[in-house]
Amino acid sequence: MKIRNYITEILIIFGVSLILFYSSDPLIYPDTNRYLNGNLHDPPLYSTIIGLMVSIFGTLNSVIILQTLFIGYSITYFVRTVSIQFNLELIIKFLVTLFLFIPIVKFYRHLLTEPFSYAFSLLFVSFVIKLIFNFNYQNIIWSSIFVVLLLLTRNQFLFLYPVILLLYLGIFFIQKSKKKISWLIISFLSIFLIHNALINLNRYISQDSFKKENVSEKSAFFFIYIDAIYISTSKDAELFENQNLKKTLSEVFGEIDKRKALLKYYNGRGHFGLSLKVIRDYSDPLLKNLARQENTNIISLKKEISIKLIKANFKKYIKHIFKKFYDSAWLFVFLPFFMFLAGLIGILRYKSSFSLLVIFLSTFALANHSTVYLFGRVQPRYFIYTDFILLIFIFITFAVLIDYKKKLKY
C-alpha cells in the first residue's frame, strides 16, 4: 500500500482527530434552541439527528462528534471524486483537502445546521460530477438522495429546485436519450414528492406541540418586510386605508427614522445589518398587538405591508437588493455569472459535459446568493456551502490547465 494514494484520508483522520481532541463541546447560539426544542418553521432533519443522538448517548457532544466525522468523510469523498475525474496530482489533492478542511475548524462545534449542510453539499456535488460525466442510475439516485437531505436540513436549499431542473435539462440536451429523460423526470418528481411528504408528515406529527401563533410568525415575508420598511419613508404609511394599520406603521416609521435605520440614512456597508435588528425588534411587538386587534396573524400583516410598500418603491427596492449583493460578497456574484455565460456558450457550441459542470456550479452559487439576498439575512456562514466548492473548482481548473501545458512542452 502506497501512502501517497491515501494522502487525503490520512490528512482528514489527523485533522478530525486533532480538533475533536481539542474540544467536542457544543457551542450554543440563539438559533440552537430551534433545533433543540423543534420548530415547525424549520425542516426536521437536524432536530431529528439531535434527538436520536441524545437519546442514544445522552449528551450533545455526540452530535458534534458525528457531524465532524461526517464532514471528514464528505471531504474525503469529494477529493477522491475530483481526483479521479480530473487526474489530479498529489500536491493538488493535498491543497484541495486543506482548503476544504479550513472552514470546519471554525464551525465544527456549532450546534447549528451548517456542519451537516456543508457535508451534504460536498457529497451532492460529488455525485452530480459523476452524473454529468458518467450517467448511471446509481449516480442519479444518490444525487436525488442528497438533494432531499439538503432540503430537509435548511429551507435555504429550496433554491436547489431550479438548479436541479437546469442541470437535468442540460444532461438531456447533451445526451438526448428517452431512457435518461425518463429517469431525470422520475428523479425530479421523487425529490419534490418525498421532500413535501416528509415536511407535511413532520407538521402533522408535531402540530400539537407548538402554538399556531408561533408557527405563523415565520415565512419568506419575515425578511421581505424588513427590506420593505427599510426602503420606505413615513409618508408611505398613507398608502394604507386601514386606520389601525396606518397608525401602527406611522409609529414604526417614526421610531425607526429617529434611530436613522432607514435607507435614506445609508452610510456604507453594515448599515442595513444594524437597521435590520432595529426594524425587527421595534416593529414585531406592535404588529402582534395589531394582529390581535384585526383578528389576523403577523405574517399576513407583513405580507400586506411588504407588497404595498415594494410596489410603491420598486426602483428603490431593486437598488437595495443590488446593494446587498455588493455590500456582502459581490465577487461571488459576478464571478459565477460570467462563468455561467462561458458555460452556456460552451454547451451550445460543443455540447460539452465540462461546460455543463461549469453551468451547474455557477448556478449553484448564484441561486444560493440570490435566495439569501432576497429572503434572508446576509451572513457569511450561509454561503460556505457553495462558495468554497466554487473556489475549489476554479483552482482545480487552473491546475489542470497548467499541468496540460507542461505536458505539451514535453
Buried (B, 14 or more C-beta within 10 A) or exposed (E): EEEEEBBBBEBBBEBBEEBBEEEBEBEBEEEBEBBBEBBBBBBBBBBBBBBEBBEEEEBBBBBBBBBBBBBBBBBBBBBBBBBEBBEBEEEBBBBBBEBBBEBBEEBBBBBBBBBBBBBBBBBBBBBBBBBBBEBEEEBBBBBBBBBBBBBBBBBBBBBBBEBBEBBBBBBBEBBEEEEBBEBBEEBBEBBBEBBEEBBEEBBEEBEEEBEEEEBBBBBBBBBBBBBBBBBBBBEBBEBBEEEEBBBBBBBBBEBBBEEBBBBEEBEEEEBBBEBBEBBBEBBBEBBBEBBEEBEEBBBBBBBBBBBBBBEBBEEBBEEBBEBBBEBBBEEBBEBBBEBBEBBBEBBEEEBBBBBBBBBBBBBBBBBBBBBBBBBBBBEEBBBBBBBBBBBBBBBBBEBBEEBEEEEEEE
